[in-house]
Amino acid sequence: ADGYQLWLRHRLIEDPTARQQYQRALSFVDAAVQGPTGNSAVRELRSGLTNLLGTAPATSPAKKRSQGIYLGLRQSSSRIRQYLQSNAVEDLGPEGYHLASYQGDVLLIADQEQGLLYGVFDLLRAIQTGEDLTNLQRTERPAYQYRILNHWDNLDGTVERGYAGFSIWNWHQLPEFIDQRYVDYARACASVGINGTVVTNVNANSLVFRADYLEKAAALADVFRPYGIKLYLTARFSSPVELGGLPTADPLDPQVIAWWKSKAAEIYARIPDFGGFVVKANSEGQPGPREYGRSHAEGANVLADALAPHGGIVVWRAFVYTDKAGGDRFREAYDEFTPLDGAFRKNVLLQIKNGPIDFQPREPVSPLFAAMPQTPLLLEFQITKEYLGQGTHLVGMASLYTEVLGTDLAPNQAGGEIREYITGMAGVSNIGTARNWTGNLFGQADWYAFGRLSWGPELPANTIFREWAKLTFGPDPTVVTTVTELLEKSYPACVNYMTPLGLHHIMATGHHYGPGPWIDDLERDDWNPYYYHGATRDSVGFDRKASGSKALAQYPAEFARQFLDPTTCPPEFLLWFHRLPWTFALPNGNSLWQELGLSYQRGVDQVAEMQTLWASLENRVDRERHLHVSQHLAIQAKEARWWRDACLAYFSAVSGLPIPAGVTPPKHSLEYYRSLVYPYAPGIRPQW
Ligand code: BDP
């Protein structure tokens, strides 16, 4: 049990009665498929069933009365046609499927073969989780067309913000050497509905557009294709200069336009179903149209025009820095992009991080989601947990994802949830060469959750946790319940011990690991943790109301209303929007200072509870994985205390207030916590 198989651990069903029932009901797989995707669907189904049931299914009914699976497109077999005569099945689209039990058999029907692939993984999951197949009756279609992983992987094999080893893409040995990992990666992605992958870092390298690298990329695309996954590449805006030798990358220059056109044609000649470009422009040292006095729309459109004849898209990232100094970082993406709504070509999608700042443990949603009605939007989540304890801490990200997707920007109308505003989801991958893919075993749950939500954004976190627990640790109900509880506790715990009450961006510089609320000496104001809370002897927090940066006004008024008054503002967002005296009274009667201290303490206590929960599974989970998780939890417990102690030592020194009653006081002086440095931390961004 080293974790390599992820949630696709099709282990023999232990319970003999259940196994026999499934064996009888699924004795054959009658498949009518033609293309490579249909074939991988059948291959997955056969091998999954063989492993789960201990016998290989036949290819057709052995006896007249034997029961099994019929799988194919609508017209593909008489059995399916017969079913459809009496059962109307609506249009399934390119990726949807219909699963039904029919006179003792199981039917899996799709309009296109990619749907069969998703249906197969659903069916296998149903068996793994012990579902009764006799009343099977469901139609599934993905909510979004775009369900994409973003790898921040560099061509040299390092992974920016990667905490699970190095990049799994072995550019050196591609295109000849096809690592089995590429195939298993594609299987895992397809099994949760992911249908696209960006294999290169948003801090891009134009080298990937050179002919030899395109050949390597094409080899990856060939592996992914039978699993319904499209390949995308990040496009460095200055590529026409760096690679093309042109004097400029000005998007309106005819030579530049021609360069992108011919580059796109070259890519499509090698990768006919290439997805498109992802672009980070004018942000953190990345080049962009601003250098030439052009807007983001002018920049994006040139790339979009080059891809359009081939059916590709441009994913333009909204994570930008404006050139105006001294503004509120919260406002920047909105200020920069809202004037451009309607100015982008049809095949440009704007990719927006869930929050306005940067993947904080808890952020209010980005106001941009409701402000670009004419532009298709992708929601970007981090799966890798740059600001949430990275590969070390156990934090079930499904809680964060579902909170964001369900946030209702139009509380007085139907359909105002974030999930209704978007066309797709992008997730910054957390995988690497670690044997178990994610370093921390529980990181697998975050990859799983991202995929499941990109298919069905209304799934509750609890459902996802339960599924993952069953698939990963088997059907023992005690294990499933305990792992689910552990995951549910973990997200609020992390927010409490890192950034309670709406504190944000107080992580140490560069690597963002561990507390650094005192840091105030970086080049840009908005890179400094101090800027985000501005604590003084009297008060703390960031005023984003009309009296402050006015960022709250970027939201629809009926959504902003709940934040306006600090006495009714949801406490978890308080210091995002208000600057308040330490003595400010919260609804529960505690002062702000007391509540801050107690929240940090609660976070520490919650991690201790997580440890107890996990310890209770000692004899129910294999030793290898049990030890792996307990050791990580021990680090998390130590570091939760570090967060509490360092932050409270600092805020107590600034405010002059004593550590509140009920909170364990810091062991060391503030100086001690300030002096802790890392000689090396993983995942740090390479030099631009
Ligand atoms: C920040 C990361 C940085 C990324 C950047 C981005 O610290 O490494 O390059 O986001 O999203 O969170 O472009």
Boltz pocket constraint, residues with backbone or C-beta under 6 A from the ligand:
constraints:
  - pocket:
      binder: B
      contacts: [[A, 160], [A, 161], [A, 202], [A, 203], [A, 280], [A, 284], [A, 319], [A, 358], [A, 359], [A, 386], [A, 510], [A, 683], [A, 685]]
      max_distance: 6.0
